[in-house]
Amino acid sequence: MIAFGPVPSRRLGRSLGVNNIPPKVCTYSCVYCQLGRTIQMQIEHCAFYEPEEISKAVRDKVERARESGEPIDYLTFVPDGEPTLDVNLGREIELLRSLGIKIAVITSASLIWREDVREALMKADWLSLKLDSTREEVWRRINRPHRTLRLVSILDGMLEFAKVYRGELVTETMLVEGVNDSDDHVREVADFLVRLKPAVAYLSIPTRPPAEEWVRSPIEEAINRAYQILTERVDQAEYLIGYEGDAFAFTGSVEEDLLSITAVHPMREEAVSEFLARARADWSIVRALINQGQLIEMDYEGRKFYMRKLDGRPRR
Ligand code: SF4
């Protein structure tokens, strides 16, 4: 299906998905990919569909959504493979412009060293680039790239692109236990992000069945440490741990609000105290959530933090 949704997305509101790549053609075969192993690995640009076919499928979906009163905040290229393999990506974005809806692309950035790919991506309003590692051997282990790709060219391409891009650029780093979740490794990723300056650096974890059975999400403490290391260096970091609730909308329920905020970033003890005071509530609510296994309390560098308990952690 070329167009799907709209579906709720924490980062993009209500997002209508554009699937411009057939399953599963990719430049990578990430160990955590929720689409399974890559069927066709390639780096050559191709025309998979006619741009007009994509445009028509999206227009029809938008029309139907409008008829039923469903709002759409973004048209998002989030295909069953790598969207920048599509030689017509730039043209498709241009064709969709007249719908008057912002356009997002979620890419591995594996082809961003190509000038034509950077030109196509420049047309998007919002862009998410994958950055799981800045170390060659870890990148090979986690993303399993096409053998001709070079990490250094990708990182250089990202920096070059970020210098001139006028839209909103974010990054996504997927943490896999024992592969890229050590403090040293996260520090190196953070050092690169300091140079890239994304609007938000997202940390994510595998919450759906991964391509490889051995893949596991780090434990909450490791995710919190990674978050703290990132926020020491970058302006804004958040994590994506599988909850699509809106952390910034207050529902009036203290429990629900605490859980949705801590699904995005850990809260310091002082922040929780402040939140409880504003809500005219006390710590018994926090204790109850901990006892129910919904919230966990952690220590990091002598301070206490609270984080929503993960429940989507792939198990062996
Ligand atoms: S880049 Fe995306 S689609 Fe390709 S293998 Fe990795 S997670 Fe899957």
py3Dmol code that shows the C-alpha trace and the ligand (Angstrom):
import py3Dmol

protein = """\
ATOM      1  CA  MET A   1       0.000   0.000   0.000  1.00  0.00           C
ATOM      2  CA  ILE A   2       1.517   3.331  -1.069  1.00  0.00           C
ATOM      3  CA  ALA A   3      -0.376   5.533   1.392  1.00  0.00           C
ATOM      4  CA  PHE A   4      -1.524   4.522   4.872  1.00  0.00           C
ATOM      5  CA  GLY A   5      -3.033   6.163   7.938  1.00  0.00           C
ATOM      6  CA  PRO A   6      -3.247   8.785   9.261  1.00  0.00           C
ATOM      7  CA  VAL A   7      -1.740   7.226  12.368  1.00  0.00           C
ATOM      8  CA  PRO A   8      -0.880   8.986  15.638  1.00  0.00           C
ATOM      9  CA  SER A   9       2.815   9.728  15.985  1.00  0.00           C
ATOM     10  CA  ARG A  10       4.351  11.300  19.037  1.00  0.00           C
ATOM     11  CA  ARG A  11       6.804  13.310  17.003  1.00  0.00           C
ATOM     12  CA  LEU A  12       4.557  14.283  14.117  1.00  0.00           C
ATOM     13  CA  GLY A  13       1.018  14.409  15.467  1.00  0.00           C
ATOM     14  CA  ARG A  14      -1.287  12.736  12.953  1.00  0.00           C
ATOM     15  CA  SER A  15       0.881  11.363  10.204  1.00  0.00           C
ATOM     16  CA  LEU A  16      -0.171   9.940   6.852  1.00  0.00           C
ATOM     17  CA  GLY A  17       2.469   7.412   5.791  1.00  0.00           C
ATOM     18  CA  VAL A  18       3.938   7.349   2.276  1.00  0.00           C
ATOM     19  CA  ASN A  19       5.469   4.040   1.271  1.00  0.00           C
ATOM     20  CA  ASN A  20       7.644   4.774  -1.751  1.00  0.00           C
ATOM     21  CA  ILE A  21       9.769   1.602  -1.535  1.00  0.00           C
ATOM     22  CA  PRO A  22       8.576  -1.990  -1.988  1.00  0.00           C
ATOM     23  CA  PRO A  23       9.304  -4.400   0.894  1.00  0.00           C
ATOM     24  CA  LYS A  24      12.082  -4.667   1.715  1.00  0.00           C
ATOM     25  CA  VAL A  25      14.693  -2.894  -0.362  1.00  0.00           C
ATOM     26  CA  CYS A  26      17.296  -1.235   1.815  1.00  0.00           C
ATOM     27  CA  THR A  27      20.916  -0.144   2.059  1.00  0.00           C
ATOM     28  CA  TYR A  28      21.090  -1.642   5.566  1.00  0.00           C
ATOM     29  CA  SER A  29      19.898  -4.800   7.252  1.00  0.00           C
ATOM     30  CA  CYS A  30      19.655  -3.546  10.821  1.00  0.00           C
ATOM     31  CA  VAL A  31      19.645  -6.245  13.483  1.00  0.00           C
ATOM     32  CA  TYR A  32      16.625  -4.601  15.127  1.00  0.00           C
ATOM     33  CA  CYS A  33      14.606  -3.943  11.944  1.00  0.00           C
ATOM     34  CA  GLN A  34      10.940  -4.621  12.577  1.00  0.00           C
ATOM     35  CA  LEU A  35      10.468  -5.538   8.909  1.00  0.00           C
ATOM     36  CA  GLY A  36      12.801  -8.534   9.228  1.00  0.00           C
ATOM     37  CA  ARG A  37      16.009  -9.102   7.276  1.00  0.00           C
ATOM     38  CA  THR A  38      16.573  -7.086   4.109  1.00  0.00           C
ATOM     39  CA  ILE A  39      15.395  -8.990   1.043  1.00  0.00           C
ATOM     40  CA  GLN A  40      17.102  -6.807  -1.510  1.00  0.00           C
ATOM     41  CA  MET A  41      20.187  -4.932  -0.394  1.00  0.00           C
ATOM     42  CA  GLN A  42      21.292  -2.208  -2.784  1.00  0.00           C
ATOM     43  CA  ILE A  43      22.702   1.290  -2.986  1.00  0.00           C
ATOM     44  CA  GLU A  44      21.746   2.007  -6.629  1.00  0.00           C
ATOM     45  CA  HIS A  45      19.035   4.572  -7.192  1.00  0.00           C
ATOM     46  CA  CYS A  46      15.864   3.197  -8.798  1.00  0.00           C
ATOM     47  CA  ALA A  47      12.415   4.322  -9.911  1.00  0.00           C
ATOM     48  CA  PHE A  48      10.119   2.010  -7.978  1.00  0.00           C
ATOM     49  CA  TYR A  49       6.819   3.739  -8.781  1.00  0.00           C
ATOM     50  CA  GLU A  50       5.812   6.577 -11.054  1.00  0.00           C
ATOM     51  CA  PRO A  51       5.801   9.825  -9.011  1.00  0.00           C
ATOM     52  CA  GLU A  52       2.264  10.486 -10.295  1.00  0.00           C
ATOM     53  CA  GLU A  53       1.133   7.110  -8.917  1.00  0.00           C
ATOM     54  CA  ILE A  54       2.486   8.031  -5.471  1.00  0.00           C
ATOM     55  CA  SER A  55       0.924  11.468  -5.670  1.00  0.00           C
ATOM     56  CA  LYS A  56      -2.464  10.054  -6.651  1.00  0.00           C
ATOM     57  CA  ALA A  57      -2.482   7.421  -3.903  1.00  0.00           C
ATOM     58  CA  VAL A  58      -1.633  10.071  -1.286  1.00  0.00           C
ATOM     59  CA  ARG A  59      -4.155  12.564  -2.651  1.00  0.00           C
ATOM     60  CA  ASP A  60      -6.930   9.947  -2.529  1.00  0.00           C
ATOM     61  CA  LYS A  61      -6.081   9.115   1.095  1.00  0.00           C
ATOM     62  CA  VAL A  62      -5.933  12.783   2.091  1.00  0.00           C
ATOM     63  CA  GLU A  63      -9.289  13.403   0.443  1.00  0.00           C
ATOM     64  CA  ARG A  64     -10.888  10.483   2.277  1.00  0.00           C
ATOM     65  CA  ALA A  65      -9.383  11.624   5.587  1.00  0.00           C
ATOM     66  CA  ARG A  66     -10.666  15.161   5.000  1.00  0.00           C
ATOM     67  CA  GLU A  67     -14.133  13.870   4.158  1.00  0.00           C
ATOM     68  CA  SER A  68     -14.291  12.013   7.443  1.00  0.00           C
ATOM     69  CA  GLY A  69     -12.951  15.029   9.338  1.00  0.00           C
ATOM     70  CA  GLU A  70      -9.627  13.425  10.278  1.00  0.00           C
ATOM     71  CA  PRO A  71      -6.823  15.974  10.560  1.00  0.00           C
ATOM     72  CA  ILE A  72      -3.383  15.284   9.056  1.00  0.00           C
ATOM     73  CA  ASP A  73      -0.308  17.094  10.379  1.00  0.00           C
ATOM     74  CA  TYR A  74       2.349  15.465   8.210  1.00  0.00           C
ATOM     75  CA  LEU A  75       2.784  13.393   5.083  1.00  0.00           C
ATOM     76  CA  THR A  76       5.626  11.107   6.132  1.00  0.00           C
ATOM     77  CA  PHE A  77       7.895   9.056   3.885  1.00  0.00           C
ATOM     78  CA  VAL A  78       8.399   6.037   6.116  1.00  0.00           C
ATOM     79  CA  PRO A  79       8.570   3.112   3.708  1.00  0.00           C
ATOM     80  CA  ASP A  80       9.314  -0.622   3.865  1.00  0.00           C
ATOM     81  CA  GLY A  81      12.951   0.130   3.083  1.00  0.00           C
ATOM     82  CA  GLU A  82      15.207   3.150   2.561  1.00  0.00           C
ATOM     83  CA  PRO A  83      13.270   6.127   1.092  1.00  0.00           C
ATOM     84  CA  THR A  84      16.332   7.778  -0.488  1.00  0.00           C
ATOM     85  CA  LEU A  85      16.862   4.788  -2.795  1.00  0.00           C
ATOM     86  CA  ASP A  86      13.962   6.246  -4.771  1.00  0.00           C
ATOM     87  CA  VAL A  87      15.368   8.341  -7.594  1.00  0.00           C
ATOM     88  CA  ASN A  88      12.078  10.286  -7.697  1.00  0.00           C
ATOM     89  CA  LEU A  89      11.886  11.249  -4.015  1.00  0.00           C
ATOM     90  CA  GLY A  90      12.469  14.975  -4.670  1.00  0.00           C
ATOM     91  CA  ARG A  91       9.887  15.041  -7.449  1.00  0.00           C
ATOM     92  CA  GLU A  92       7.335  13.238  -5.265  1.00  0.00           C
ATOM     93  CA  ILE A  93       7.797  15.788  -2.480  1.00  0.00           C
ATOM     94  CA  GLU A  94       7.263  18.577  -5.025  1.00  0.00           C
ATOM     95  CA  LEU A  95       4.072  16.943  -6.326  1.00  0.00           C
ATOM     96  CA  LEU A  96       2.689  16.594  -2.795  1.00  0.00           C
ATOM     97  CA  ARG A  97       3.438  20.222  -1.883  1.00  0.00           C
ATOM     98  CA  SER A  98       0.164  21.500  -3.314  1.00  0.00           C
ATOM     99  CA  LEU A  99      -1.767  19.541  -0.658  1.00  0.00           C
ATOM    100  CA  GLY A 100      -0.615  22.176   1.821  1.00  0.00           C
ATOM    101  CA  ILE A 101       0.517  19.612   4.425  1.00  0.00           C
ATOM    102  CA  LYS A 102       4.031  19.509   5.865  1.00  0.00           C
ATOM    103  CA  ILE A 103       6.286  16.733   4.597  1.00  0.00           C
ATOM    104  CA  ALA A 104       8.555  14.525   6.704  1.00  0.00           C
ATOM    105  CA  VAL A 105      11.140  11.884   5.732  1.00  0.00           C
ATOM    106  CA  ILE A 106      12.537   9.206   8.025  1.00  0.00           C
ATOM    107  CA  THR A 107      15.831   7.951   6.590  1.00  0.00           C
ATOM    108  CA  SER A 108      18.875   5.921   7.621  1.00  0.00           C
ATOM    109  CA  ALA A 109      21.021   8.706   6.065  1.00  0.00           C
ATOM    110  CA  SER A 110      23.096   5.960   4.437  1.00  0.00           C
ATOM    111  CA  LEU A 111      23.050   7.750   1.050  1.00  0.00           C
ATOM    112  CA  ILE A 112      23.373  11.313   2.331  1.00  0.00           C
ATOM    113  CA  TRP A 113      26.943  11.470   0.975  1.00  0.00           C
ATOM    114  CA  ARG A 114      25.312  11.773  -2.496  1.00  0.00           C
ATOM    115  CA  GLU A 115      24.593  15.294  -3.609  1.00  0.00           C
ATOM    116  CA  ASP A 116      21.347  14.342  -5.397  1.00  0.00           C
ATOM    117  CA  VAL A 117      20.053  12.696  -2.216  1.00  0.00           C
ATOM    118  CA  ARG A 118      20.881  15.788  -0.148  1.00  0.00           C
ATOM    119  CA  GLU A 119      19.057  17.915  -2.735  1.00  0.00           C
ATOM    120  CA  ALA A 120      15.934  15.736  -2.500  1.00  0.00           C
ATOM    121  CA  LEU A 121      15.996  15.769   1.320  1.00  0.00           C
ATOM    122  CA  MET A 122      16.347  19.562   1.356  1.00  0.00           C
ATOM    123  CA  LYS A 123      12.745  19.735   0.119  1.00  0.00           C
ATOM    124  CA  ALA A 124      11.342  18.076   3.274  1.00  0.00           C
ATOM    125  CA  ASP A 125      10.072  20.150   6.223  1.00  0.00           C
ATOM    126  CA  TRP A 126      11.090  17.621   8.858  1.00  0.00           C
ATOM    127  CA  LEU A 127      13.786  15.026   8.630  1.00  0.00           C
ATOM    128  CA  SER A 128      14.903  12.207  10.907  1.00  0.00           C
ATOM    129  CA  LEU A 129      18.412  10.804  10.380  1.00  0.00           C
ATOM    130  CA  LYS A 130      19.564   7.529  11.872  1.00  0.00           C
ATOM    131  CA  LEU A 131      22.739   7.612  13.955  1.00  0.00           C
ATOM    132  CA  ASP A 132      23.301   4.378  15.868  1.00  0.00           C
ATOM    133  CA  SER A 133      27.060   4.609  16.015  1.00  0.00           C
ATOM    134  CA  THR A 134      30.052   6.673  14.986  1.00  0.00           C
ATOM    135  CA  ARG A 135      32.355   3.633  15.261  1.00  0.00           C
ATOM    136  CA  GLU A 136      32.902   1.657  12.100  1.00  0.00           C
ATOM    137  CA  GLU A 137      32.859  -1.799  13.737  1.00  0.00           C
ATOM    138  CA  VAL A 138      29.730  -1.087  15.801  1.00  0.00           C
ATOM    139  CA  TRP A 139      27.953   0.428  12.782  1.00  0.00           C
ATOM    140  CA  ARG A 140      28.741  -2.728  10.787  1.00  0.00           C
ATOM    141  CA  ARG A 141      27.425  -4.915  13.586  1.00  0.00           C
ATOM    142  CA  ILE A 142      24.176  -3.069  14.237  1.00  0.00           C
ATOM    143  CA  ASN A 143      23.200  -1.668  10.809  1.00  0.00           C
ATOM    144  CA  ARG A 144      24.868  -4.362   8.643  1.00  0.00           C
ATOM    145  CA  PRO A 145      25.339  -1.947   5.722  1.00  0.00           C
ATOM    146  CA  HIS A 146      25.838  -2.692   2.033  1.00  0.00           C
ATOM    147  CA  ARG A 147      29.500  -3.648   1.704  1.00  0.00           C
ATOM    148  CA  THR A 148      30.437  -0.577  -0.359  1.00  0.00           C
ATOM    149  CA  LEU A 149      29.109   1.993   2.129  1.00  0.00           C
ATOM    150  CA  ARG A 150      31.573   3.959   4.283  1.00  0.00           C
ATOM    151  CA  LEU A 151      30.574   5.382   7.656  1.00  0.00           C
ATOM    152  CA  VAL A 152      32.951   8.330   7.420  1.00  0.00           C
ATOM    153  CA  SER A 153      31.298   9.492   4.152  1.00  0.00           C
ATOM    154  CA  ILE A 154      27.859   9.208   5.756  1.00  0.00           C
ATOM    155  CA  LEU A 155      28.882  11.245   8.810  1.00  0.00           C
ATOM    156  CA  ASP A 156      30.510  13.897   6.595  1.00  0.00           C
ATOM    157  CA  GLY A 157      27.367  13.996   4.417  1.00  0.00           C
ATOM    158  CA  MET A 158      25.194  14.525   7.503  1.00  0.00           C
ATOM    159  CA  LEU A 159      27.327  17.453   8.670  1.00  0.00           C
ATOM    160  CA  GLU A 160      27.384  19.021   5.235  1.00  0.00           C
ATOM    161  CA  PHE A 161      23.616  18.663   4.920  1.00  0.00           C
ATOM    162  CA  ALA A 162      22.892  20.067   8.389  1.00  0.00           C
ATOM    163  CA  LYS A 163      24.837  23.238   7.626  1.00  0.00           C
ATOM    164  CA  VAL A 164      22.429  24.266   4.883  1.00  0.00           C
ATOM    165  CA  TYR A 165      19.144  22.546   5.765  1.00  0.00           C
ATOM    166  CA  ARG A 166      16.372  24.964   6.732  1.00  0.00           C
ATOM    167  CA  GLY A 167      13.768  22.462   7.952  1.00  0.00           C
ATOM    168  CA  GLU A 168      13.642  20.688  11.309  1.00  0.00           C
ATOM    169  CA  LEU A 169      16.363  18.089  11.612  1.00  0.00           C
ATOM    170  CA  VAL A 170      16.206  15.393  14.291  1.00  0.00           C
ATOM    171  CA  THR A 171      18.252  12.259  14.876  1.00  0.00           C
ATOM    172  CA  GLU A 172      17.333   8.834  16.117  1.00  0.00           C
ATOM    173  CA  THR A 173      19.717   6.493  17.879  1.00  0.00           C
ATOM    174  CA  MET A 174      18.504   2.970  18.533  1.00  0.00           C
ATOM    175  CA  LEU A 175      20.119   1.446  21.593  1.00  0.00           C
ATOM    176  CA  VAL A 176      20.752  -2.293  21.572  1.00  0.00           C
ATOM    177  CA  GLU A 177      21.962  -3.973  24.733  1.00  0.00           C
ATOM    178  CA  GLY A 178      25.630  -4.924  24.648  1.00  0.00           C
ATOM    179  CA  VAL A 179      26.171  -3.407  21.185  1.00  0.00           C
ATOM    180  CA  ASN A 180      25.992   0.402  21.397  1.00  0.00           C
ATOM    181  CA  ASP A 181      24.695   1.186  24.890  1.00  0.00           C
ATOM    182  CA  SER A 182      27.994   1.590  26.787  1.00  0.00           C
ATOM    183  CA  ASP A 183      28.698   5.017  28.301  1.00  0.00           C
ATOM    184  CA  ASP A 184      31.828   5.464  26.154  1.00  0.00           C
ATOM    185  CA  HIS A 185      29.976   4.681  23.005  1.00  0.00           C
ATOM    186  CA  VAL A 186      27.055   6.993  23.794  1.00  0.00           C
ATOM    187  CA  ARG A 187      29.579   9.765  24.607  1.00  0.00           C
ATOM    188  CA  GLU A 188      31.072   9.427  21.119  1.00  0.00           C
ATOM    189  CA  VAL A 189      27.621   9.625  19.530  1.00  0.00           C
ATOM    190  CA  ALA A 190      26.883  12.702  21.681  1.00  0.00           C
ATOM    191  CA  ASP A 191      30.162  14.337  20.563  1.00  0.00           C
ATOM    192  CA  PHE A 192      29.099  13.959  16.953  1.00  0.00           C
ATOM    193  CA  LEU A 193      25.645  15.356  17.755  1.00  0.00           C
ATOM    194  CA  VAL A 194      27.275  18.457  19.234  1.00  0.00           C
ATOM    195  CA  ARG A 195      28.632  19.149  15.748  1.00  0.00           C
ATOM    196  CA  LEU A 196      25.426  18.184  13.921  1.00  0.00           C
ATOM    197  CA  LYS A 197      23.126  20.248  16.190  1.00  0.00           C
ATOM    198  CA  PRO A 198      19.807  18.435  15.654  1.00  0.00           C
ATOM    199  CA  ALA A 199      16.659  20.120  17.006  1.00  0.00           C
ATOM    200  CA  VAL A 200      16.057  16.964  19.051  1.00  0.00           C
ATOM    201  CA  ALA A 201      18.221  13.865  19.515  1.00  0.00           C
ATOM    202  CA  TYR A 202      15.931  10.897  20.065  1.00  0.00           C
ATOM    203  CA  LEU A 203      16.990   7.707  21.785  1.00  0.00           C
ATOM    204  CA  SER A 204      14.928   4.705  20.895  1.00  0.00           C
ATOM    205  CA  ILE A 205      14.851   1.042  21.801  1.00  0.00           C
ATOM    206  CA  PRO A 206      13.559  -2.019  19.980  1.00  0.00           C
ATOM    207  CA  THR A 207       9.954  -2.372  21.104  1.00  0.00           C
ATOM    208  CA  ARG A 208       8.690  -4.587  18.279  1.00  0.00           C
ATOM    209  CA  PRO A 209       9.977  -8.029  17.281  1.00  0.00           C
ATOM    210  CA  PRO A 210      13.448  -7.462  15.764  1.00  0.00           C
ATOM    211  CA  ALA A 211      15.024  -9.074  12.685  1.00  0.00           C
ATOM    212  CA  GLU A 212      17.454 -10.968  14.930  1.00  0.00           C
ATOM    213  CA  GLU A 213      16.235 -12.852  17.956  1.00  0.00           C
ATOM    214  CA  TRP A 214      19.250 -12.001  20.115  1.00  0.00           C
ATOM    215  CA  VAL A 215      18.492  -8.251  19.984  1.00  0.00           C
ATOM    216  CA  ARG A 216      17.461  -6.852  23.343  1.00  0.00           C
ATOM    217  CA  SER A 217      16.631  -3.440  24.638  1.00  0.00           C
ATOM    218  CA  PRO A 218      18.971  -2.048  27.298  1.00  0.00           C
ATOM    219  CA  ILE A 219      17.594  -1.958  30.820  1.00  0.00           C
ATOM    220  CA  GLU A 220      16.041   1.280  32.115  1.00  0.00           C
ATOM    221  CA  GLU A 221      19.214   2.287  33.997  1.00  0.00           C
ATOM    222  CA  ALA A 222      21.280   2.123  30.804  1.00  0.00           C
ATOM    223  CA  ILE A 223      18.680   4.171  28.904  1.00  0.00           C
ATOM    224  CA  ASN A 224      18.679   6.765  31.658  1.00  0.00           C
ATOM    225  CA  ARG A 225      22.501   6.933  31.636  1.00  0.00           C
ATOM    226  CA  ALA A 226      22.494   7.383  27.851  1.00  0.00           C
ATOM    227  CA  TYR A 227      19.891  10.124  28.196  1.00  0.00           C
ATOM    228  CA  GLN A 228      21.938  11.946  30.851  1.00  0.00           C
ATOM    229  CA  ILE A 229      25.120  11.735  28.756  1.00  0.00           C
ATOM    230  CA  LEU A 230      23.254  13.162  25.780  1.00  0.00           C
ATOM    231  CA  THR A 231      21.611  16.010  27.666  1.00  0.00           C
ATOM    232  CA  GLU A 232      24.978  17.078  29.087  1.00  0.00           C
ATOM    233  CA  ARG A 233      26.005  17.849  25.503  1.00  0.00           C
ATOM    234  CA  VAL A 234      22.971  18.485  23.275  1.00  0.00           C
ATOM    235  CA  ASP A 235      20.183  21.019  23.724  1.00  0.00           C
ATOM    236  CA  GLN A 236      17.280  18.637  23.582  1.00  0.00           C
ATOM    237  CA  ALA A 237      17.080  14.885  23.934  1.00  0.00           C
ATOM    238  CA  GLU A 238      14.077  12.641  24.337  1.00  0.00           C
ATOM    239  CA  TYR A 239      13.481   8.970  24.192  1.00  0.00           C
ATOM    240  CA  LEU A 240      11.063   6.929  22.166  1.00  0.00           C
ATOM    241  CA  ILE A 241      10.197   3.854  24.155  1.00  0.00           C
ATOM    242  CA  GLY A 242       7.033   2.835  22.436  1.00  0.00           C
ATOM    243  CA  TYR A 243       4.386   5.070  23.977  1.00  0.00           C
ATOM    244  CA  GLU A 244       2.528   7.378  21.676  1.00  0.00           C
ATOM    245  CA  GLY A 245       0.808   9.405  24.423  1.00  0.00           C
ATOM    246  CA  ASP A 246       1.197  13.150  24.424  1.00  0.00           C
ATOM    247  CA  ALA A 247       3.586  14.062  27.216  1.00  0.00           C
ATOM    248  CA  PHE A 248       2.831  17.729  26.849  1.00  0.00           C
ATOM    249  CA  ALA A 249      -0.949  17.587  27.212  1.00  0.00           C
ATOM    250  CA  PHE A 250      -2.175  17.487  30.771  1.00  0.00           C
ATOM    251  CA  THR A 251      -5.101  15.167  31.249  1.00  0.00           C
ATOM    252  CA  GLY A 252      -5.839  16.104  34.845  1.00  0.00           C
ATOM    253  CA  SER A 253      -4.994  12.591  36.037  1.00  0.00           C
ATOM    254  CA  VAL A 254      -1.772  12.790  38.065  1.00  0.00           C
ATOM    255  CA  GLU A 255      -0.912   9.117  37.412  1.00  0.00           C
ATOM    256  CA  GLU A 256      -1.453   9.352  33.669  1.00  0.00           C
ATOM    257  CA  ASP A 257       0.461  12.606  33.335  1.00  0.00           C
ATOM    258  CA  LEU A 258       3.423  11.267  35.305  1.00  0.00           C
ATOM    259  CA  LEU A 259       3.527   8.135  33.167  1.00  0.00           C
ATOM    260  CA  SER A 260       3.333  10.041  29.895  1.00  0.00           C
ATOM    261  CA  ILE A 261       6.021  12.540  30.889  1.00  0.00           C
ATOM    262  CA  THR A 262       8.377   9.789  32.076  1.00  0.00           C
ATOM    263  CA  ALA A 263       7.788   7.901  28.821  1.00  0.00           C
ATOM    264  CA  VAL A 264       9.616  10.752  27.060  1.00  0.00           C
ATOM    265  CA  HIS A 265      12.398  11.553  29.495  1.00  0.00           C
ATOM    266  CA  PRO A 266      13.321  10.620  33.048  1.00  0.00           C
ATOM    267  CA  MET A 267      12.228  13.100  35.740  1.00  0.00           C
ATOM    268  CA  ARG A 268      14.537  14.250  38.511  1.00  0.00           C
ATOM    269  CA  GLU A 269      13.266  13.910  42.073  1.00  0.00           C
ATOM    270  CA  GLU A 270      12.944  17.710  42.346  1.00  0.00           C
ATOM    271  CA  ALA A 271      10.877  17.877  39.156  1.00  0.00           C
ATOM    272  CA  VAL A 272       8.536  15.181  40.459  1.00  0.00           C
ATOM    273  CA  SER A 273       8.143  17.097  43.747  1.00  0.00           C
ATOM    274  CA  GLU A 274       7.301  20.256  41.845  1.00  0.00           C
ATOM    275  CA  PHE A 275       4.852  18.420  39.616  1.00  0.00           C
ATOM    276  CA  LEU A 276       3.120  16.853  42.633  1.00  0.00           C
ATOM    277  CA  ALA A 277       2.893  20.212  44.385  1.00  0.00           C
ATOM    278  CA  ARG A 278       1.270  21.807  41.346  1.00  0.00           C
ATOM    279  CA  ALA A 279      -1.187  18.911  41.095  1.00  0.00           C
ATOM    280  CA  ARG A 280      -1.854  19.126  44.875  1.00  0.00           C
ATOM    281  CA  ALA A 281      -0.830  15.488  45.214  1.00  0.00           C
ATOM    282  CA  ASP A 282       1.797  13.702  47.289  1.00  0.00           C
ATOM    283  CA  TRP A 283       4.452  11.024  46.939  1.00  0.00           C
ATOM    284  CA  SER A 284       2.020   8.208  47.742  1.00  0.00           C
ATOM    285  CA  ILE A 285       0.994   8.303  44.059  1.00  0.00           C
ATOM    286  CA  VAL A 286       4.591   7.762  42.965  1.00  0.00           C
ATOM    287  CA  ARG A 287       5.074   4.937  45.487  1.00  0.00           C
ATOM    288  CA  ALA A 288       1.889   3.263  44.237  1.00  0.00           C
ATOM    289  CA  LEU A 289       3.034   3.473  40.606  1.00  0.00           C
ATOM    290  CA  ILE A 290       6.379   1.951  41.609  1.00  0.00           C
ATOM    291  CA  ASN A 291       4.654  -0.852  43.525  1.00  0.00           C
ATOM    292  CA  GLN A 292       2.403  -1.544  40.542  1.00  0.00           C
ATOM    293  CA  GLY A 293       5.531  -1.889  38.378  1.00  0.00           C
ATOM    294  CA  GLN A 294       4.622   1.060  36.149  1.00  0.00           C
ATOM    295  CA  LEU A 295       7.338   3.467  37.262  1.00  0.00           C
ATOM    296  CA  ILE A 296      10.903   2.828  38.355  1.00  0.00           C
ATOM    297  CA  GLU A 297      13.248   4.775  40.582  1.00  0.00           C
ATOM    298  CA  MET A 298      16.926   4.969  39.593  1.00  0.00           C
ATOM    299  CA  ASP A 299      20.115   6.605  40.830  1.00  0.00           C
ATOM    300  CA  TYR A 300      22.483   8.454  38.533  1.00  0.00           C
ATOM    301  CA  GLU A 301      25.487  10.368  39.870  1.00  0.00           C
ATOM    302  CA  GLY A 302      23.975  10.724  43.313  1.00  0.00           C
ATOM    303  CA  ARG A 303      20.571  11.914  42.118  1.00  0.00           C
ATOM    304  CA  LYS A 304      17.258  10.095  41.941  1.00  0.00           C
ATOM    305  CA  PHE A 305      15.378   9.787  38.661  1.00  0.00           C
ATOM    306  CA  TYR A 306      11.997   8.356  37.757  1.00  0.00           C
ATOM    307  CA  MET A 307      11.233   6.645  34.473  1.00  0.00           C
ATOM    308  CA  ARG A 308       8.317   4.779  33.043  1.00  0.00           C
ATOM    309  CA  LYS A 309       8.908   1.030  33.195  1.00  0.00           C
ATOM    310  CA  LEU A 310       9.492  -0.557  29.797  1.00  0.00           C
ATOM    311  CA  ASP A 311       7.054  -3.240  28.866  1.00  0.00           C
ATOM    312  CA  GLY A 312       7.968  -3.785  25.256  1.00  0.00           C
ATOM    313  CA  ARG A 313      11.471  -5.079  25.861  1.00  0.00           C
ATOM    314  CA  PRO A 314      12.091  -7.957  23.468  1.00  0.00           C
ATOM    315  CA  ARG A 315      12.902 -11.052  25.504  1.00  0.00           C
ATOM    316  CA  ARG A 316      14.775 -14.142  24.468  1.00  0.00           C
TER     317      ARG A 316
END
"""
ligand_1 = """\
8
SF4
S 17.444 1.179 7.675
Fe 15.361 1.002 8.439
S 14.315 -0.334 6.948
Fe 16.513 -0.526 6.575
S 17.105 -2.317 7.770
Fe 17.454 -0.525 9.068
S 15.585 -0.282 10.270
Fe 15.103 -1.654 8.553
"""
view = py3Dmol.view(width=600, height=400)
view.addModel(protein, "pdb")
view.setStyle({"model": 0}, {"cartoon": {"style": "trace"}})
view.addModel(ligand_1, "xyz")
view.setStyle({"model": 1}, {"stick": {}})
view.zoomTo()
view.show()
